[in-house]
Structures are given as C-alpha cells and as structure tokens.
Amino acid sequence: MYIIQDKFNMDELCNNCTNISCCTGFDAPFLFKNDLTRLKKIGKEEDEYVEDIIVSGLSVKSLKKKKNSTNCIFWDEKKKLCTIYEDRPFDCKMFPFDIMKINNEYVWIVFSCNPDSNWKWTEEYLQRLEDDPQFSEVMENIEIFHHTLETDFSKTHPLPYAVLRKVRCKKPLVRT
C-alpha cells in the first residue's frame, strides 16, 4: 500500500487557522473502494461508521458524523486527533487540498486563511497525491464532488482558498 507521509508540516498551515477543520465541520469524506477495504481491515466498515448519501443524484458512501455533532465519527475531541489516521480515507489525506472545476479544467486548490502565501512547497505533496494508486479512483468518480459542478465556487464557499495548478491525471477520464 502506498502511504503519503506527512513530510510537510501541516501544523504550520492548519493549526493557525481560525476556521473549522476538515474533521469537525466540513462535509463528511467520501469513501471509495480502497477506503472501504482499509476500513474493513480495521473493523470499521459497519453501519455505525459508514452511511450512504446522495450527491448530485448519485449514491455515495461517506463517513458518518457523530450524533448531534459536526465532528467526524473518528475525531477524538480530547486529544484533537483522528483515531484512524493511518487508515483515513483518501478524501481526508487530500485536505486542505481539494479539486474543483474552473473553466472546464480540474485544478488543485488549497483552503487557507492566507491564500496569498507562497505555495511552491505544495508541488511535491500534490505530486504524491497524484501518484497514489487511489487518485485514479477519485478522478474516475470526480462528478460526486458537488463543488466541481458549480459555476462560481468562490461565491458559494465560506473558506478562502488559492488555486495551485491543473490536476495531472495519469489515466484519461472516461465518461459513460
């Protein structure tokens, strides 16, 4: 299994942020086949942790939020960490990076309180994400990411972000 090492200090990027985190306030991450396989290996694939949701008319598996909370089912409030970090979904590995569609092209963005920063350091991290075998699975299912279908994402999303570069997908996208 290919694991993205957190070589870059995300603490510097995220711990200073005054916005909500990916684990405590965003939509729950989508789960793909490889995510579900990893969750099954650690005994976390049951209905207690995973739910079916409808996104853009498609049925998608997602991690649940805790009851009456915006926190991920695997977020430890006391320790402020993910309890399945080594087996977290690919969608979680991507954060604070995301993919959206601008002018008919998929681009990498980074959510940041300081979108005008120098983002050169992100290139190696984005390349690792694109080299991960699960990336092609994400790109094959890109239509479930509802924000990629919006015409003006900047007017509808609450967090500041910066556009980094075009997505480089090794496998051509096949639409049926």
LOPAZA-889634 format. One record per residue (C-alpha): x, y, z; residue in one letter; residue number from 1. Coordinates in Angstrom, 2 decimals, decimal comma. Layout:
! LOPAZA-889634
R       xx       yy       zz  res    n
R        X        Y        Z    A  NUM
...
END
This chain:
! LOPAZA-889634
R       xx       yy       zz  res    n
R     0,00     0,00     0,00    M    1
R     1,23     3,50    -0,89    Y    2
R     1,04     5,87     2,08    I    3
R     1,53     9,60     1,80    I    4
R     3,90    10,62     4,53    Q    5
R     3,19    13,93     6,17    D    6
R     6,65    15,25     5,28    K    7
R     5,29    18,76     5,23    F    8
R     4,29    20,35     8,48    N    9
R     0,55    20,77     8,11    M   10
R     0,52    22,12    11,68    D   11
R     2,02    25,35    10,36    E   12
R    -0,74    25,59     7,77    L   13
R    -3,71    24,35     9,80    C   14
R    -3,11    24,97    13,50    N   15
R    -3,03    28,72    13,00    N   16
R    -6,30    28,62    11,09    C   17
R    -9,33    30,17    12,75    T   18
R   -11,79    28,33    10,51    N   19
R   -13,33    24,92    11,08    I   20
R   -11,21    21,87    10,40    S   21
R   -11,86    19,06     8,00    C   22
R   -12,65    16,72    10,92    C   23
R   -15,03    19,00    12,76    T   24
R   -17,11    20,96    10,33    G   25
R   -16,90    20,07     6,66    F   26
R   -18,98    17,53     4,83    D   27
R   -18,01    14,01     5,76    A   28
R   -15,41    12,49     3,41    P   29
R   -16,49    10,32     0,54    F   30
R   -15,37     6,71     0,65    L   31
R   -14,08     4,82    -2,33    F   32
R   -13,47     1,10    -2,82    K   33
R    -9,92     1,22    -1,40    N   34
R   -11,10     3,29     1,60    D   35
R   -13,79     0,73     2,37    L   36
R   -11,25    -2,10     2,11    T   37
R    -8,95    -0,38     4,63    R   38
R   -11,85     0,33     6,99    L   39
R   -12,93    -3,31     6,77    K   40
R    -9,41    -4,46     7,70    K   41
R    -9,58    -2,44    10,92    I   42
R   -13,18    -3,48    11,65    G   43
R   -14,75    -0,07    10,98    K   44
R   -16,86    -0,64     7,87    E   45
R   -20,17    -1,27     9,64    E   46
R   -23,24     0,96     9,52    D   47
R   -22,05     2,53    12,79    E   48
R   -19,28     4,32    10,84    Y   49
R   -20,35     4,43     7,18    V   50
R   -23,51     5,72     5,55    E   51
R   -24,96     6,06     2,08    D   52
R   -25,66     9,63     0,97    I   53
R   -26,94    11,09    -2,29    I   54
R   -24,69    13,64    -4,00    V   55
R   -25,56    15,10    -7,38    S   56
R   -28,09    12,29    -7,80    G   57
R   -25,52     9,57    -7,13    L   58
R   -25,39     7,20    -4,15    S   59
R   -22,06     7,56    -2,37    V   60
R   -20,59     6,03     0,77    K   61
R   -19,39     8,50     3,38    S   62
R   -18,07     8,51     6,94    L   63
R   -20,69     9,42     9,48    K   64
R   -20,63    12,41    11,77    K   65
R   -21,10    11,87    15,50    K   66
R   -24,71    12,06    16,65    K   67
R   -25,87    15,68    17,11    N   68
R   -22,44    16,94    16,06    S   69
R   -20,49    18,18    13,07    T   70
R   -17,48    16,09    14,18    N   71
R   -16,31    13,06    12,23    C   72
R   -17,12     9,73    13,86    I   73
R   -13,36     9,11    14,23    F   74
R   -12,42    12,50    15,72    W   75
R   -11,16    12,39    19,32    D   76
R   -12,23    15,73    20,84    E   77
R    -9,99    15,43    23,89    K   78
R    -6,79    14,54    22,05    K   79
R    -7,68    16,61    18,96    K   80
R    -6,72    13,85    16,54    L   81
R    -8,07    11,27    14,15    C   82
R    -8,37     7,81    15,68    T   83
R    -7,87     6,09    12,31    I   84
R    -5,23     8,46    10,94    Y   85
R    -3,07     5,77     9,29    E   86
R    -6,19     4,32     7,60    D   87
R    -8,05     7,58     6,95    R   88
R    -9,90     7,95     3,64    P   89
R    -8,12     9,42     0,63    F   90
R   -10,50    12,38     0,75    D   91
R    -9,08    13,15     4,24    C   92
R    -5,49    12,76     3,01    K   93
R    -6,17    15,42     0,42    M   94
R    -7,23    18,08     2,94    F   95
R    -6,54    21,03     2,98    P   96
R    -6,18    20,48    -0,76    F   97
R    -9,15    19,84    -2,96    D   98
R   -10,09    19,63    -6,61    I   99
R   -12,55    21,89    -8,34    M  100
R   -13,50    22,67   -11,86    K  101
R   -12,69    26,11   -13,22    I  102
R   -13,22    26,99   -16,88    N  103
R   -13,81    23,33   -17,70    N  104
R   -10,50    22,17   -16,17    E  105
R    -9,86    20,39   -12,91    Y  106
R    -7,48    22,32   -10,68    V  107
R    -5,94    21,82    -7,26    W  108
R    -6,90    24,36    -4,65    I  109
R    -5,76    24,81    -1,05    V  110
R    -8,04    26,06     1,68    F  111
R    -6,14    28,62     3,69    S  112
R    -6,65    31,68     5,83    C  113
R    -3,73    33,13     3,88    N  114
R    -4,42    32,34     0,21    P  115
R    -1,69    34,73    -0,98    D  116
R     1,10    32,64     0,58    S  117
R     3,94    31,13    -1,42    N  118
R     2,59    27,67    -2,24    W  119
R     5,70    26,27    -4,00    K  120
R     6,14    23,70    -1,21    W  121
R     2,81    22,10    -2,17    T  122
R     4,06    20,76    -5,52    E  123
R     5,75    17,69    -4,04    E  124
R     2,71    16,96    -1,87    Y  125
R     0,30    17,28    -4,81    L  126
R     2,54    15,00    -6,87    Q  127
R     2,39    12,38    -4,11    R  128
R    -1,38    12,60    -4,09    L  129
R    -1,50    12,20    -7,88    E  130
R     0,93     9,25    -7,72    D  131
R    -1,15     7,44    -5,10    D  132
R    -2,93     4,47    -6,74    P  133
R    -6,22     5,66    -5,25    Q  134
R    -6,05     9,00    -7,06    F  135
R    -7,29     7,48   -10,31    S  136
R   -10,30     6,09    -8,40    E  137
R   -11,06     9,59    -7,13    V  138
R   -10,77    11,08   -10,61    M  139
R   -12,98     8,36   -12,09    E  140
R   -15,65     9,45    -9,60    N  141
R   -14,97    13,19    -9,69    I  142
R   -18,59    14,03   -10,52    E  143
R   -19,59    13,28    -6,92    I  144
R   -17,63    16,29    -5,74    F  145
R   -20,55    18,71    -5,96    H  146
R   -18,42    21,83    -5,91    H  147
R   -16,71    20,83    -9,14    T  148
R   -20,05    21,31   -10,86    L  149
R   -20,70    24,84    -9,61    E  150
R   -20,03    27,68   -11,99    T  151
R   -18,71    30,14    -9,41    D  152
R   -17,31    28,25    -6,44    F  153
R   -15,74    31,37    -4,92    S  154
R   -19,17    32,91    -4,27    K  155
R   -20,60    29,81    -2,59    T  156
R   -17,75    28,53    -0,40    H  157
R   -17,12    30,09     3,04    P  158
R   -13,36    29,48     3,33    L  159
R   -10,65    31,36     1,47    P  160
R    -8,61    29,31    -0,96    Y  161
R    -5,87    29,59    -3,55    A  162
R    -5,72    27,89    -6,95    V  163
R    -2,44    25,96    -7,20    L  164
R    -2,31    24,28   -10,61    R  165
R    -4,10    21,94   -13,02    K  166
R    -4,71    18,37   -11,92    V  167
R    -2,44    15,86   -13,67    R  168
R    -4,28    12,59   -14,07    C  169
R    -2,21     9,73   -15,50    K  170
R    -5,30     7,84   -16,66    K  171
R    -7,65     9,65   -19,05    P  172
R   -11,07    10,33   -17,57    L  173
R   -13,66     8,04   -19,09    V  174
R   -17,26     9,25   -19,05    R  175
R   -20,11     6,86   -19,60    T  176
END
